[in-house]
């Protein structure tokens, strides 16, 4: 199964279209949306192509592939705009060989998460930085932000296939990679 990870869109239709085009061209079976979807938040600048309603329309076009969690900038009014559930603080994708614990990162984080089976991939957003690392028996993965990356990193998304996690920019260049 191919899983794409998209986080921190913050209302940018421009970057959301690029990320979904990349995920769909890659052949994603599922697209995990890790929160902060339509609103830019009080601490962020307006991202390029800010169009929350356009983002909602794009997400609804892809609703059959999406599994989502709520970010700290998401609200009930956002849920009213999309046709898939997005208000859970966490959810899981369970494959025969791997479990992915999905969250935004403001409630659960690498420093504060529930007990999970060995080898679980803790997937989060929120910090707008790419993370792909093993710490002890845990795996931490953050695709960074689609629209507002920090630390001088490019706009990016993540993907999983056949035991490999990758963070890639919108041109397909691998930023970080981790073999599980």
C-alpha positions in Angstrom: 0.0 0.0 0.0 1.2 3.5 -0.9 0.4 6.1 1.8 1.0 9.9 1.2 1.3 12.3 4.2 0.2 15.9 3.8 0.3 18.4 6.7 -0.1 22.0 7.5 -1.8 23.2 4.3 -3.0 26.3 6.2 -5.5 27.4 3.5 -3.1 27.4 0.6 -4.9 26.1 -2.4 -1.8 26.7 -4.5 0.4 24.3 -2.3 -2.5 21.9 -1.6 -2.9 21.4 -5.4 0.8 20.7 -5.8 0.9 18.2 -2.9 -2.2 16.3 -4.0 -1.0 16.3 -7.6 2.3 14.8 -6.4 0.5 12.2 -4.2 -1.9 11.2 -6.9 0.8 11.0 -9.7 2.8 8.8 -7.3 -0.2 6.5 -7.0 -1.2 7.0 -3.4 -3.8 4.5 -2.2 -4.4 6.6 1.0 -3.7 10.2 1.8 -3.2 11.0 5.5 -4.0 14.7 6.2 -2.3 15.6 9.4 -4.2 18.8 10.3 -4.1 22.6 10.0 -6.0 22.4 6.8 -7.9 25.6 6.0 -6.9 28.4 8.4 -3.5 30.0 8.5 -3.5 30.6 12.2 -2.7 33.7 14.2 1.1 33.1 14.3 1.5 32.4 10.5 1.6 34.7 7.5 -0.9 34.2 4.8 0.4 31.4 2.6 0.7 31.7 -1.2 -2.7 31.1 -2.8 -4.7 31.4 0.4 -8.1 30.1 -0.5 -9.7 27.9 2.2 -12.9 27.2 0.2 -10.7 26.1 -2.7 -8.8 23.8 -0.4 -12.1 22.3 0.9 -13.2 21.6 -2.7 -9.9 19.9 -3.5 -10.1 17.8 -0.4 -13.6 16.8 -1.2 -12.5 15.7 -4.6 -10.1 13.3 -2.9 -12.3 12.3 0.1 -12.3 8.6 -0.7 -8.5 8.4 -0.2 -8.3 10.7 2.8 -7.8 9.7 6.4 -7.5 12.8 8.6 -6.8 14.2 12.1 -7.5 17.7 13.6 -4.8 20.3 13.9 -4.7 23.1 16.4 -5.9 25.6 13.7 -8.9 23.4 12.7 -12.4 23.9 14.0 -15.9 22.5 13.8 -16.7 25.0 11.0 -13.9 23.4 8.9 -15.5 20.0 9.4 -18.7 21.5 8.0 -16.9 22.2 4.7 -15.4 18.7 4.1 -17.0 15.4 3.4 -14.8 13.2 5.5 -14.1 13.0 9.3 -11.3 15.3 10.4 -11.9 16.2 14.1 -10.2 13.3 15.9 -7.0 14.0 17.7 -5.5 10.8 16.5 -6.2 7.8 14.3 -4.4 4.8 13.0 -3.6 3.1 9.7 -2.9 -0.6 10.5 -1.2 -2.7 7.8 -0.1 -6.3 8.3 3.5 -5.3 8.6 3.2 -1.8 10.2 1.0 0.5 12.3 0.9 4.2 11.7 -0.3 6.4 14.6 -1.5 9.7 13.0 -1.8 12.9 14.9 -1.2 16.6 14.4 1.4 17.1 17.2 -0.3 19.6 19.5 -2.0 17.0 21.7 0.3 14.0 21.2 3.9 14.6 20.4 7.2 12.6 20.2 7.7 13.6 23.9 4.1 12.8 24.9 2.2 10.0 23.3 0.3 6.9 24.4 2.0 3.5 24.6 2.3 1.9 21.2 3.4 -1.4 19.9 7.1 -1.7 19.0 7.8 -0.5 15.5 4.8 1.8 15.4 5.4 4.9 13.2 4.4 8.0 15.0 3.3 10.4 12.2 2.7 14.1 13.1 2.7 17.6 11.7 2.6 20.9 13.6 6.3 21.8 13.8 6.7 22.4 10.0 10.0 20.6 10.0 10.9 17.3 8.2 11.6 14.4 10.6 12.4 10.8 9.7 14.2 9.0 12.5 14.3 6.0 14.8 14.7 6.6 18.5 14.9 3.3 20.4 12.0 1.2 19.3 9.9 4.1 18.0 9.9 5.7 14.6 9.0 9.4 14.2 7.9 10.9 10.9 6.9 14.4 10.0 6.5 15.4 6.3 6.9 19.1 7.3 4.5 21.7 5.9 2.9 21.8 2.5 2.6 25.6 2.5 4.7 27.1 5.4 7.9 25.1 6.0 10.4 26.2 8.7 14.1 26.0 8.9 14.9 26.8 5.3 13.4 23.5 4.1 11.3 23.4 0.9 7.6 22.8 0.8 7.2 19.0 1.1 5.0 16.0 1.7 5.7 12.4 2.8 5.2 8.9 1.5 5.4 5.3 2.6 5.8 2.3 0.4 7.3 -1.2 1.0 9.0 -0.3 4.3 10.5 3.0 3.2 9.5 6.4 4.5 10.5 9.5 2.4 10.0 13.2 2.7 10.0 14.8 -0.8 9.7 18.3 -2.2 7.2 19.2 -4.8 9.7 18.4 -7.6 10.2 14.9 -6.3 13.6 15.4 -4.7 14.0 13.3 -1.5 14.8 15.4 1.5 14.9 12.6 4.1 14.5 8.9 3.8 14.2 6.1 6.3 14.2 2.3 5.8 12.0 0.5 8.4 
